[in-house]
């Protein structure tokens, strides 16, 4: 059995993963948003979304969820797929910011 410390968070797109997978400037801008509350630039969101999708697909993901936690105390989820059907019975992998 693997040690918990070796596997904990291995499937989390955390700061360490983002730093290794995002362009340096994108990572810096994202950290300003996360830590300083600055507005998220849609161009940064798109780069992050594509990096996250690539990382998740490499780990075998085909679907994702948006988990909302509003201040009302009630949560909501929206499930979706990276896989988009196209003509000819084929699929493409798609995700955007």
Secondary structure, 3 states (H helix, E strand, C coil): CCCHHHHCCCCCCCHHHHHHHCCHHHHHHHHHHHHHCCCCCHHHHHHHHHHHHHHHHHCCCCEEEEEEECCCCCEEEEEEECEEEEHHHEEEECCCC
